[in-house]
Amino acid sequence: MNEQETTKKAVLILATATLLIAFAGIGLGGSQVQKPAPISAEGKQCLQCHQNTTPGVVDQWKNSAHYRSGIDCYSCHKANEGDPATFDHYGNKIAVIVTPNYCNRCHKKEVAQFETSHHAKAASFIGSLDNILGEVVEGGAAAINGCMQCHGSTVKYKGDGKFDASTWPNSGVGRVNPDGSKGSCAACHGRHSFSSALARQPENCGKCHMGPDHPQIEIYNESKHGIQFRANIAKMNLEKKSWIVGKDYTAAPTCATCHMSATATQAVTHDSGARISWTLRPAVSIKLENADKRRESMQEVCSNCHAAGWVENFYKQYDNTVDLYNEKFAKPAKAIMEKLYADGKLTKTPFDDKLEWTYYELWHHQGRRARMGTAMMGPDYTQWHGFYEVGKSFYNEFLPEAEAAEPGVTAQAASSDFHKWRKGFTPEELQKILNFYKDRYKQ
């Protein structure tokens, strides 16, 4: 072998060795395999049992960012001083429930943001009409397995690592924990996978934000945003650490994009309502405190994909729709109900009169769908699941039932120009309407 051939062979061996070293650090997914940080002696002790008794939990942890950072079982479950729901477990004092007070050891900013959010107060629905329906009208088990699994229970500890079954298991986002903290980080991130990608998925929010009274996930799936997401999910970089819209992904927004995640000028926030300007939850929609600032924050998110004129006009359409609902249906219906209560025509007991059910569904179900459909660009929810249902119930059920309870009670509330169509059209008005639609549809 001459000198030139020897040199070529040496280069080939060196290149092959370099490739082998490189491939040794590459996982099947094409990303660099990060060697996990060492875990504590207590963590190793936990794994000796739990890798056999709860292998699914251990496997989830081994695929988490916590595992790669050396955050083990004991790092999270080591009991805080003063937590009443702890017990001795094979020589270690641990807490079964990892509350926000425990996550606060590392994630102080995120916990502080969450504590200011509406999510953290979700369990305060107890005592509301919703909870009366679940606890009293339907029955306690309905509330325990329905309402409280989203809103959160008040967890009661019985001692020795055991909890009252009527309050636990529960991962409701506003759960009231034995240590006094509110919320469950696991509601969005998963109990042992601790995944940001999971929290970014729209289905994660859809666990609670769905159904007849707040169908956000259904509206999202109908919207162009949802359609774009499904078609381009492989381009979303959901696992990426920074996940800045316009930089790390551009294909579509998710719930998290608009309400929580970072932009070029805004940091991530765990206050999911920080960018919401209207509250569409109550019978009559109201602007929230600092509504203009909140709206500016949301519009900045929109501006990553939409021109300023588009965003401005969308919000005009949105505001006009909410104003229409408020003025035409919500305020008159609320005024009628208040007068009926004041005049003693309805009892103070909720849901013992048919009219109370009609009114509740009018604003709590149909009215919310109409408003939320517009907010999230789901036209079918604005129209057929929304305003159509509102109009049908208001005119054919609510007004007749209220009038039967107290003759004349609806006269003033339903006398505005919004409702004058009920008195009939003049021949000229009717012909004008017919000509308009004949011209539009050429029939």
C-alpha positions in Angstrom: 0.0 0.0 0.0 1.5 3.4 -1.0 1.5 6.5 1.0 -1.5 8.0 -0.8 -3.6 4.9 -0.2 -2.6 4.9 3.4 -3.7 8.5 3.9 -7.1 7.8 2.2 -7.7 4.8 4.4 -6.8 6.8 7.5 -9.2 9.6 6.5 -12.0 7.0 5.9 -11.5 5.4 9.3 -11.6 8.8 11.0 -14.7 9.8 9.1 -16.4 6.5 10.0 -15.5 6.9 13.7 -16.8 10.4 13.7 -20.2 9.3 12.2 -20.5 6.5 14.8 -19.9 8.9 17.6 -22.4 11.3 16.2 -25.1 8.6 15.7 -24.5 7.3 19.2 -25.9 10.6 20.4 -28.9 10.7 18.1 -32.3 9.2 19.1 -34.7 7.6 16.8 -36.6 10.9 16.5 -33.5 12.6 15.2 -32.8 14.7 18.3 -29.8 14.6 20.5 -30.1 12.2 23.3 -29.5 14.0 26.6 -27.9 12.0 29.3 -30.1 12.3 32.4 -28.7 14.1 35.4 -28.1 11.9 38.4 -31.0 11.5 40.8 -31.1 11.4 44.6 -30.7 8.4 46.8 -34.3 8.8 47.9 -35.4 8.9 44.3 -33.6 5.7 43.6 -35.3 4.2 46.6 -38.7 5.2 45.1 -37.9 3.6 41.8 -37.0 0.2 43.3 -40.6 -0.3 44.1 -42.5 1.9 41.6 -40.9 0.6 38.5 -42.7 -2.6 39.3 -45.9 -1.4 41.0 -46.6 1.6 38.8 -44.4 1.1 35.7 -46.6 3.5 33.6 -45.9 6.4 35.9 -42.1 5.7 35.9 -42.1 5.4 32.1 -43.9 8.8 31.8 -41.3 10.3 34.1 -38.4 8.8 32.1 -39.7 10.6 29.0 -40.0 13.9 30.8 -37.9 17.1 31.0 -37.8 16.5 34.7 -36.0 13.2 34.2 -33.4 14.7 32.0 -32.8 17.4 34.6 -32.4 15.0 37.5 -35.8 15.9 39.1 -37.0 12.6 40.6 -39.9 11.4 42.6 -38.6 12.7 45.9 -37.8 16.1 44.4 -41.5 16.7 44.0 -43.1 14.6 46.7 -40.8 15.5 49.6 -43.1 17.0 52.1 -43.2 20.7 52.8 -43.1 21.8 56.4 -46.7 22.5 57.5 -48.5 20.5 54.8 -51.2 18.6 56.7 -51.6 15.9 54.0 -48.3 14.1 54.4 -47.2 10.8 55.8 -44.2 8.6 56.5 -43.4 6.3 53.6 -40.5 3.9 54.1 -38.5 6.4 56.1 -39.3 9.4 54.0 -42.0 12.0 54.7 -43.9 12.6 51.5 -47.0 14.3 50.1 -49.3 12.4 47.8 -50.6 15.6 46.1 -47.9 17.8 44.5 -49.6 21.1 44.8 -48.6 24.5 43.3 -46.7 25.1 46.6 -44.5 22.2 45.6 -44.1 23.3 42.0 -43.2 26.7 43.4 -39.9 25.3 44.5 -38.7 25.7 40.9 -41.4 27.4 39.0 -42.1 30.5 41.0 -43.0 32.8 38.2 -45.5 30.4 36.7 -47.1 29.7 40.0 -47.5 33.4 40.8 -49.1 34.0 37.4 -51.5 31.1 37.8 -52.5 32.3 41.3 -53.9 35.5 39.7 -55.9 33.6 37.0 -59.5 32.7 36.8 -58.5 29.1 36.6 -57.1 29.3 40.2 -60.6 30.4 41.3 -62.5 27.7 39.4 -63.7 25.9 42.5 -65.6 29.0 43.6 -68.4 27.9 41.4 -69.6 26.0 44.5 -72.8 27.8 45.6 -73.5 29.0 42.1 -76.5 27.9 40.0 -74.3 25.4 38.2 -73.4 23.7 41.5 -77.0 23.8 42.8 -77.9 21.9 39.6 -75.2 19.3 40.2 -75.3 18.9 44.0 -79.1 19.3 44.6 -81.2 18.9 41.5 -79.2 16.2 39.8 -77.4 14.7 42.9 -74.1 14.9 44.7 -72.3 12.1 42.7 -73.1 14.1 39.5 -71.2 17.1 40.8 -68.3 15.0 42.2 -67.7 13.2 38.9 -68.8 16.0 36.6 -68.5 19.6 37.8 -65.6 19.1 40.3 -63.4 17.2 37.9 -63.0 20.4 35.9 -63.5 23.1 38.5 -61.8 21.3 41.3 -62.9 19.9 44.6 -61.9 20.9 48.1 -59.6 17.9 49.0 -60.1 16.3 52.4 -57.3 14.3 53.9 -58.1 11.4 56.2 -54.6 10.6 57.3 -52.0 7.9 56.5 -51.9 8.8 52.8 -55.6 8.4 52.3 -58.2 10.9 51.1 -62.0 11.3 51.2 -63.3 9.6 48.1 -65.8 12.4 47.5 -62.9 14.8 47.0 -60.1 12.7 45.5 -58.9 11.7 42.9 -59.4 15.1 41.4 -57.3 17.2 39.0 -59.7 20.1 38.6 -57.8 23.3 37.6 -59.1 25.2 40.7 -58.8 22.4 43.2 -58.4 23.6 46.8 -55.6 21.6 48.3 -55.1 20.6 51.9 -52.1 22.9 52.2 -54.3 25.8 51.3 -53.0 26.3 47.7 -55.4 26.5 44.8 -55.1 24.6 41.5 -53.4 21.7 39.9 -50.5 22.1 37.5 -51.2 18.5 36.4 -54.6 19.6 35.0 -52.7 20.9 31.9 -49.2 19.3 32.1 -49.9 15.8 33.2 -49.0 14.3 36.5 -45.8 12.6 35.6 -45.0 13.5 32.0 -44.9 17.3 32.9 -45.3 18.1 29.2 -45.4 21.6 27.7 -46.4 19.9 24.4 -49.4 18.4 26.1 -50.5 21.8 27.4 -50.1 23.3 23.9 -52.6 20.8 22.4 -56.1 22.1 21.9 -57.6 18.8 23.2 -55.9 19.5 26.5 -58.2 22.6 27.0 -61.1 20.7 25.4 -61.2 18.4 28.4 -63.2 21.1 30.2 -64.0 23.7 27.6 -66.6 21.8 25.6 -70.3 20.9 25.6 -73.5 22.9 25.4 -72.6 25.8 27.7 -69.0 26.5 26.7 -68.1 24.6 23.5 -64.7 26.2 22.8 -63.1 23.1 21.5 -65.9 22.4 19.1 -65.8 26.0 17.9 -62.0 25.8 17.5 -62.3 22.6 15.5 -64.9 24.3 13.2 -62.8 27.4 12.8 -60.1 27.9 10.2 -57.6 28.0 13.1 -58.5 24.4 14.0 -58.5 23.2 10.5 -55.1 24.7 9.9 -53.8 23.1 13.0 -54.9 19.6 12.1 -53.6 19.9 8.6 -50.2 21.1 9.8 -49.7 19.6 13.2 -46.3 18.1 12.1 -45.1 21.7 11.5 -46.1 23.0 14.9 -42.8 22.2 16.8 -44.9 21.4 19.9 -41.9 20.0 21.8 -39.7 23.0 21.3 -38.7 24.8 24.5 -39.2 28.4 23.4 -42.3 28.0 21.1 -42.7 31.6 19.9 -45.4 32.2 17.3 -43.9 33.6 14.2 -40.5 32.2 15.0 -40.8 28.6 16.1 -44.1 27.9 14.2 -46.4 29.7 11.8 -48.8 27.1 10.6 -51.7 27.7 13.0 -52.5 28.9 16.5 -53.8 26.7 19.3 -55.7 27.8 22.4 -52.3 28.2 24.2 -51.0 30.4 21.4 -53.7 33.0 21.8 -54.2 32.9 25.6 -50.9 32.0 27.1 -47.9 31.4 24.9 -45.0 33.6 23.9 -44.8 36.1 21.0 -41.9 38.2 19.9 -42.9 40.9 22.4 -44.8 38.9 25.1 -43.6 36.3 27.5 -45.4 33.2 28.3 -48.2 33.7 31.0 -50.0 31.2 33.1 -52.8 33.6 33.6 -55.0 32.3 30.8 -57.4 35.3 31.0 -54.7 38.0 30.7 -55.6 38.7 27.0 -59.4 38.4 27.3 -61.3 41.8 27.2 -64.9 40.6 27.3 -66.3 38.0 29.8 -68.9 36.0 28.0 -69.8 33.8 31.0 -72.6 35.8 32.7 -76.1 36.5 31.6 -75.0 39.9 30.3 -71.5 40.2 28.9 -69.3 42.8 30.5 -65.9 44.3 29.7 -63.2 43.2 32.2 -60.9 45.5 34.1 -58.1 46.9 32.0 -60.0 45.7 28.9 -58.1 47.9 26.5 -54.8 46.6 27.7 -55.9 43.1 27.6 -57.2 43.5 24.0 -53.9 45.0 22.9 -52.1 41.9 24.2 -54.5 39.6 22.2 -54.3 41.8 19.1 -50.5 41.6 19.2 -50.9 37.8 19.0 -53.3 38.1 16.0 -50.8 40.4 14.3 -48.4 37.6 13.8 -50.6 36.3 11.0 -53.2 39.0 10.3 -52.9 42.6 9.0 -53.9 45.4 11.3 -57.0 46.2 9.3 -58.2 42.6 9.5 -57.7 42.5 13.3 -59.5 45.9 13.8 -62.5 44.8 11.7 -62.7 41.4 13.4 -63.0 43.1 16.7 -65.7 45.4 15.4 -67.7 42.4 14.3 -67.1 40.7 17.6 -68.1 43.8 19.7 -71.2 44.4 17.5 -72.3 40.8 18.0 -71.9 40.9 21.8 -73.7 44.3 21.9 -76.6 42.8 19.9 -76.9 39.9 22.3 -76.8 42.2 25.3 -79.3 44.8 24.1 -81.8 42.6 22.2 -82.0 39.6 24.4 -79.9 39.6 27.6 -80.8 42.9 29.3 -84.6 42.6 28.5 -84.7 39.0 29.8 -82.7 39.8 33.0 -85.0 42.8 33.7 -88.1 40.6 33.3 -86.7 38.0 35.7 -85.8 40.6 38.3 -89.3 42.0 38.2 -90.9 38.6 38.5 -88.8 37.9 41.6 -89.5 41.3 43.1 -93.2 40.9 42.5 -93.2 37.5 44.2 -94.2 35.7 41.0 -91.2 33.4 41.2 -90.0 31.7 44.4 -86.5 32.1 45.7 -85.8 28.4 45.2 -83.8 27.9 42.0 -85.2 25.7 39.2 -88.6 25.0 40.8 -90.3 27.0 38.1 -90.1 26.1 34.4 -89.3 29.7 33.5 -86.1 29.5 35.5 -84.9 26.6 33.4 -85.9 28.4 30.2 -84.0 31.6 31.3 -81.0 29.6 32.5 -80.5 27.8 29.1 -81.2 31.1 27.3 -78.1 32.8 28.7 -76.0 29.9 30.1 -76.2 27.7 27.0 -77.6 29.4 23.9 -76.3 32.9 24.6 -72.8 31.7 25.4 -72.6 29.7 22.2 -73.7 32.7 20.2 -71.0 35.0 21.8 -68.2 32.4 21.9 -68.9 31.3 18.3 -68.1 34.9 17.2 -65.1 35.3 19.5 -63.5 32.2 18.1 -64.7 32.5 14.5 -67.1 29.5 14.5 -70.0 30.7 12.3 -72.2 27.7 12.8 -72.0 28.3 16.6 -72.7 32.0 16.2 -75.8 31.2 14.1 -77.5 27.9 14.3 -76.2 26.7 17.7 -76.3 30.3 19.0 -78.5 33.2 17.8 -81.1 30.9 16.2 -81.5 29.0 19.5 -81.5 32.3 21.5 -84.2 33.8 19.2 -86.4 30.7 19.3 -86.3 30.4 23.0 -86.7 34.1 23.7 -89.7 34.6 21.6 -91.4 31.2 21.8 -90.7 30.1 25.3 -89.3 32.8 27.6 -91.6 35.7 26.7 -94.9 33.6 26.8 -93.9 31.9 30.1 -93.0 35.2 31.7 -96.3 36.8 30.4 -98.2 33.8 31.9 -96.5 34.4 35.3 -97.4 38.1 35.3 -99.5 39.6 32.4 -97.9 42.8 31.1 -94.4 42.1 32.5 -92.8 41.7 29.0 -94.3 44.8 27.5 -91.6 47.4 28.3 -88.6 45.0 28.1 -89.5 43.8 24.7 -90.7 47.0 23.2 -87.6 48.3 21.5 -87.0 48.5 17.8 -85.2 45.2 18.0 -88.6 43.5 18.5 -90.9 45.6 16.3 -90.9 42.9 13.6 -93.2 40.9 15.8 -96.0 43.5 15.2 -95.9 42.6 11.5 -94.6 44.4 8.4 -96.4 47.0 6.4 -97.1 45.8 2.8 -94.3 48.1 1.6 -91.8 46.8 4.2 -92.7 43.2 3.3 -92.3 43.8 -0.4 -88.9 45.5 0.1 -87.7 42.4 2.0 -89.0 40.0 -0.6 -87.4 42.1 -3.4 -84.1 42.1 -1.6 -83.9 38.3 -1.3 -85.3 37.8 -4.8 -82.5 39.9 -6.2 -79.9 38.1 -4.0 -80.9 34.6 -5.0 -82.4 35.3 -8.4 -85.5 33.3 -7.6 
